Amino acid sequence: MANTSKQFVVGEFYSNDDIIGLGVGNAGGIRPSTNADGSVNRVVLLTAIPSAKNEAENPYHDRIENDILIYTGKGLRGDQEPTGLNKRLIDQLRT
């Protein structure tokens, strides 16, 4: 059973085990937790500051503009499609 009672603090660093403890997957930048009916319970977004070191590993250019996270989503070519994990992210807004 995942420990979902942990209080996270903006600006602090957390291990992958801490993140998994929220009941989400162990890999990727979009990590949904779903209910038994398949609806989205929560979504954890992971991102990194772009650098030459991680450019090949993380080609996304997520950033914060005026206190708003600009998150690329999943997909490397063309417009992001509202399917798969991107759809789970959109669904989180409604639920």
C-alpha positions in Angstrom: 0.0 0.0 0.0 1.4 3.4 -1.0 2.0 6.0 1.6 0.0 8.9 0.2 0.0 11.0 3.4 3.5 12.4 2.9 3.6 16.2 2.7 5.9 17.4 -0.1 7.6 20.8 0.1 8.3 22.9 -3.0 12.0 23.3 -3.6 13.0 20.1 -1.7 14.5 17.1 -3.4 12.9 13.6 -3.1 14.1 10.2 -4.1 12.4 7.9 -6.7 11.2 5.8 -3.8 9.5 8.8 -2.2 7.7 9.5 -5.5 6.7 5.8 -6.0 5.3 6.0 -2.4 2.5 8.1 -3.9 1.2 5.0 -5.7 2.5 6.0 -9.1 4.9 4.3 -11.6 8.6 4.1 -11.2 9.7 5.6 -14.5 8.9 8.4 -16.9 8.0 12.1 -16.6 4.2 11.6 -16.4 3.3 9.1 -13.6 -0.4 8.6 -13.1 -2.1 6.8 -10.2 -5.4 5.3 -11.2 -8.5 4.2 -9.3 -9.9 0.7 -9.7 -12.3 2.0 -12.5 -9.3 3.4 -14.5 -10.0 7.0 -13.7 -7.0 9.2 -12.7 -6.5 9.6 -9.0 -3.4 11.9 -9.2 -0.6 12.6 -11.7 3.0 13.3 -10.7 5.1 15.3 -13.2 8.8 15.1 -13.2 11.1 17.4 -15.2 14.7 18.6 -15.2 16.4 21.8 -16.0 17.8 21.5 -19.6 21.6 21.2 -19.7 24.2 19.9 -22.2 24.7 16.9 -19.9 21.1 15.7 -20.0 20.0 17.0 -23.5 20.3 13.5 -25.1 18.5 11.8 -22.2 15.8 14.5 -21.8 15.1 16.4 -25.1 12.1 18.2 -23.5 12.3 21.9 -22.7 10.0 22.2 -19.7 10.2 25.5 -17.9 8.5 27.8 -15.5 7.2 31.1 -16.9 5.6 33.6 -14.5 5.1 30.8 -11.9 3.4 28.5 -14.5 5.0 25.2 -15.4 5.2 24.8 -19.2 5.2 21.0 -19.6 5.9 19.5 -23.0 4.0 16.2 -22.5 5.0 12.8 -24.0 6.1 12.7 -27.6 9.1 13.8 -29.5 7.8 14.9 -32.9 5.1 17.3 -34.0 2.3 18.5 -31.8 1.6 16.6 -28.6 -1.4 14.2 -29.0 -4.1 14.0 -26.3 -3.7 10.2 -26.0 -2.1 7.8 -23.6 -0.2 9.6 -20.8 -0.9 13.0 -22.2 -4.7 12.2 -22.0 -4.2 11.1 -18.4 -2.6 14.5 -17.7 -5.6 16.3 -19.3 -8.1 14.0 -17.4 -6.5 15.1 -14.1 -7.8 18.6 -14.6 -11.4 17.2 -14.6 -10.9 14.8 -11.7 
